Amino acid sequence: MKYRVLVLAAAMLALVACASKEKKAEKPAELVDIKNPSVRIEKLWGGSVGGGGKKLRLGLGLASEGNRLFAAGRDGDVAAFDLKSGKQVWRMDTKLVLSGGTGVGSGVVAVGSADGQVVAIGAEDGKERWRHEVKGEILSAPAVAEKEVIIRTVDGTLRGLSLADGTELWSAEQQIPRLTLRGTAAPVVARDIAISGFDNGRVLAVNVADGATVWDSPVSPSHGRTELERLNDIDGAVKVLGDDVFVAGFQGRAAMLALDSGQIWWTRDVSSYRGVDVDDDQVYISESGGDLVALKRRSGVEVWRADALKRRSLSAPAVVGDYVVVADLDGYVHWFDRITGSPAGRTKSGGARVTNAPLSAEGNLYLINDAGEILALHGSPVGARAAQSEAAPAATPAPGG
């Protein structure tokens, strides 16, 4: 397994070295003060599930269902919090080294471990329902369907487990290149289809009941003479909105696909090892170089590009109200105006990197950093943005705004 896994930081440094053997890796862009911020950022509450230590780039993100937020820490703790107050509802210790989570649905919270253990926990009471061992490290959150738990492992396998008892129902595989980035895309369930990107630049959709292939689309073909140049992993989760699927890959493409057939409607050359987010009019992508880019949802045409955060290892973006938000390697959380792409505000989430995508829920932003610290934030418009909001308080947001 270790021959095919490449830690992301090493890959990025190697790519820089290819440009010039004598040139040293450039430092992350220094942050400059935002003049006249258009958003007031309020901390609602904070919490923790622990698990700091080694910088392993684990897939331990947040999930919400109803009025609860679910989180998992590297040291084995899984916890539920009240979404509004931050009060801890329950906490349980799996006694595992967790590396993928949290997935939630059908009353179950699912997490995965570095040694292939999958644990299902009751979302209401925090009691373990079952655990099942699969072959392969789990580096992304499981997806929970009505009767299945979908797991993606680093060996290129997508598995369906019974929601009732964890029995393996089916598996589907993709051929994985010998050299890949460290990380895997979290599967997403939409209309009884499980969808996941893979390290070969393909997106696979299967039936959640039996694992039968619905479609298999080559979104990001590899290019280059060396294995390093041919890296084309899709490590971020796809985003499904209506009948469309949106995805972005490393050293590859961003694309819009049809949910029912996998037909590719448009592509755009882009490099991203994070996921995407989408609103009614635009697609937002955190590029691997640190630019935040907005594309027209229907055509893929670039609308704006924010380039002030180069080399700051941005998280996937999250759309929250009038803003699109990313976090970075130092734990800073950056808010941008969705219409113009201009910086709107910034706050600090703590001292640790934010690897996993922030979560937008109930008009607020929730994030967890690599030390297991959880933060709930709310952004309120100020200045001209506030005046615009007050002028039409009941209006539906304009496309892209």
N, C-alpha and C positions, 0 to 999 in steps of 0.2 A: 504493500500500500504506500509506503513512504516514498518509493521511487517516482510516484505520479503526483504527489502533492507538493505544491510550491507555495510557500508563504508569500502572501501578497506583497509585503514590504520588500522582500528580496527580488520579486519580479519587477517591481517598479524601479528599483535601483539598477537592475540589470538593463532595463530598457533605456534608462538615461545613459548608462555607460556605453550602450551601443552607438549612441550619437557621437560620442567623443571619449576616447579612452583616457584622455588627460583631464576631461572636465568633471568636476565633482558634482554630486547630486545637489540640486538647488534646494534651498531652504523653503519651508512653507511661507507664503505671503504674510507679511505683518499686517495686523488689523489696524485700520485707521478709524478715528471717531466718526460717527454718523451725525452729520449736521441736520438739525431739524427732523428728528425721528417722527414717523407718522403712526407709530403704534406704541401704546403703553403696555408693557409686559408685566403681568402680575403673577407672583407665585401663589398657587392655591394650596398646595401641600407637598410634602416630601415623604419618602419611605425608603425601605431597603430590603433586598433579599440576599445581600452579601455576595461573596464569590469573587472578590478582587484577587489580584496576584498576577500570574503570567498573562501576557498579552496574546491570547490564543485566537482572537477573532471568532468567537463563538456566536452561534445563531440564537441568542437568548433575547428575543424581543418580547414585546407586550401584546396582549390581546384583551378585548373587552366583549362582554355580552350582558345585555340588560343594564343594571346599575353597578356592575362590578368590573374591576380591572384585575387581570391575572399576570403574574410575573414569576420567573424562575431564576435561581442563582446557580453559579458554577458549583458551589459546595453541596448542592442537593436540595435546597429549600424551594418549595413552591408555595405561593401565597396569593390570597385574594384580598382586594381592598375595595372599599366603597369608592365609586368613581368620583363622587362629588366631594366627600369629606376627607378621603384618604385613610379612614379608619380601617384597621386590619380586621377582616372578617374571619379568616382562618389561615393557618400556616401548617404545612406538614413537611417532614424530612424524608426524602426518597432514599437517602444514604447512597447516592450515586454521584458521579462527576457529570453533571448535566451539561449538554452542549447544544441542544436544539429545543426550542420552545418559545412561547407557549402557543398551542393551538386550542381553540375552544369551539364547542358546538354540541347540540343535542344533550346538554347537561353534563358534558365531560370536558375536562382540561387534560390535554395530552402533552407530554414532554419526552425527549429522547436523551440518551447518554452517549459518552464518548466510546463506550464498549458495546453499543448496539442495544441497550435496554430501552424499551418503550413502556411508559407508565401512564395509565389512565386514572384520573382522579375525579371524584364527584365535584362538580362545580358548586353545588349548594353547600356541601358539608365538609369538603376537603379530605374525604376518606378514599383510600386507594381501592380501586375496583379490580384492577389486574395489572400485571406486567408481563411483557413478552420480549424475548430476545430475537433480534434479527442480525444478519451478518452485515457488518459495516458500521463505521462511525456515522453518527447523525449530527449534521451541522446546520440544520434549519428546522423551523417549527413544523410539526405535523399539521395536516388539515383534517378537520373533523366533519364528516358528512352525516347523513341521517342514520346510517347503519354501519359506516366504515370509518376507520382512521387511516389516513394516507401518509406514508412515510417515504422520504427521499434519503437515500444513503450515498456516501461519497463514491461508492463503486459504480454509480450510474444506474442504480435500481430504484424503481418506484414500486412500493408495496402497499397492498390493501389489507388491513387487519379488521377483524370483526369488532364492532363497537361493543358487543356484548361480553366477549371474553378474551379478545386479543388474538384469536386464531388467525393465522395467515390465510387469506382467501385467494390471493393472486399476486403475481409480480410481473413487471414489465421492465425491460432493460434497454439501455442505449450504450453503444460502444464509446468508451471514453478515451481521449488521447493520453499518451504516456506522460505528458507534462500538463498540469493544470494549476489554476490558482487554488488557494485554500478557501473553500466555501462551497455551498450548494444552494440552489434556488429552493425556496419553500414552495411546496405544491399549493395550488389554489383550486377550490371546488366551486363550480358554477353549473347549474342545471344538470346535475348528476354526471358531470364530467370533471375529472381531475386533470389539471394542466400544470406542467412544470417545464422550465428551461433546463438544459443540460450543458455539460462542459465541452460538447462538440458543436455548439452553436445552433442546436435544434430545439424546437419546442414540441413536446409530445402531449397529446390529449387522449385520455383513456376513459372508458366507462367505469364509474366507481364500483359498480356491482360485480363485474367480472374481469376487469382489466383489459378488455378488448380495445384495440387501438381505434380511436375515432378519427384522428388525423395526426400526421407527423410532418412538421414543416421545417425546412432548413433556412432559418432566419439569418444566421451569420456565418457564411462559409469562411474557412480559414484561408489566410494568404501569407506569403513569405517563404523564405528559404530555410529558416531555422525553426526549431520547435518553439523557441521563445517568441519569434515573430508570428507564429501560427496560433498562439493562444487566442481562443475566441469563446471563453466561458460565458455562459449566461448564469450568473450567480444571484441575481435579484429576482424576486417574485414577479410574476406577470400581474398586470392590473386588468380586471374585467369590468367593463362598463357597458351595460346594455348588451348589444349583440357583438361587441368588439373586444379584442384582446390586445393589450399594449405591452411591449417588452423591449429591453435594451441589453446588449451584450458587450463584453470587453473586447476591444480592438475589432469590433464588428459593426453591427447596425442596430438602430432602433426601428421598430416596425409596428404596424397595425395589422391584425389578422382578424378574419371572420371566426366567431366563436363556434359556429356550426360545422365549418369545413376546414378551417386553418388556412384558407386562401389569404395570401398577403396582398393587402390593399396598397400599402406604401412602405418604403424603407428609406432610412437616412443614415449615412455613415456617421457613426458615433462610437465612443469608447466609454463604457460604464460598467463597473462591477457592483453597482447598487441597483435597487429597483427604481420604478417610476411611480408617479402619481398623475392623476387625470382629473380635470373638471369638465364641465359641459363643452368647453371650447378649446382647451389646451392640454398638452402633455408636458410634464416637467421631468427633467432628467439631470441627475448629478453626474457630470462627466468625470472620468478617472483623473483628469488633469486638474480638476477643481472648479471648472466653470459650471454654473447652473444655467440650464437652457430651457426655454419654452418653445414648443412647436405647436402649430395648428393641429388640432385633433384630427380633422378630416383629410388633411393633405400632407402633413409632416413638414410644412414650410416653417422655417425658423421665424419666431416672432421677436424674441429678445434673448440676450445673453448677458449674464452677470459674471464678470471675470475677476472680481476682487479677492476671491478665496482660493487662488491657485495653490495646488499641492497641499491643501489642508485636509485631505482625505475625508471628503464630505459623506455624510449618511445619505440614504435615499431621501427624497423630498416628501413633504406631507402638506397637503392643502388644508388650511384652516381659515375659514371665513374669507376675508379679502386678501389673504397672504399665502405664500408658499414658504415653508420653513425647512431648513437643513441644520444639522449639527456637525461638529468637526472633531479633529484629533485632540484638541485641548478642552473639549467639553463646552465650547461656545455654541449658542443656539442663535441662528441668523434668520431674521424675518425679512422677506422681500415682497414688494407690491406685486400682485399677480398680473396687473395690467401693464405696468411699465418695466418691471424687473428691477426697479431702484431699491436700494437698501432701506428698510423701514425701521428696523430696530435690532437690538442684540442683547442677550443676557448670558450668564454663565450657569451651567448645570451642575458644576462641581469640578474636581480636578482631573477627572478621568475622561478618556476618549469615549465618544458615542459612536459605536459601530453599527448598531441595529437601527432600523428605520423608526423615526418618531411615529406615534399613533395619534390620529385626529379622531376625536369622539365627543359628541355633545357640544360642539363649538369650542372645545379646549384642546390643548396639545399635551400629550403624555410621552415621556421618554425615559429610557433606562440607559445608564452609561456602563462601561465595561467593569466598573467596581460594584455593580448591582444597585446603584443608587437610583431611585425613581423620583421624577419630578413632574408635577402637574402645573401647567402654565395657561394663562388666559391673556389674549391680546385684544386690546381695545383701541379703536382708531382715535387719533388726536389730530388737531390742526385741520388741514384741508380735507383729509380723508374722513374725519368725523363729521364735517359739514356736509359732505356728500351723502354719508349714511343717514344723517338726520333729515336731509331733504326728501328722501324717499324711504322711510322706515319699513314699509310693507312691500316694497318692490322686490321682484325676483332679480338676483344678480345678473347683470348683463353678461353676455358670452365672454368668457375669459376674465371676468372681474368679480 
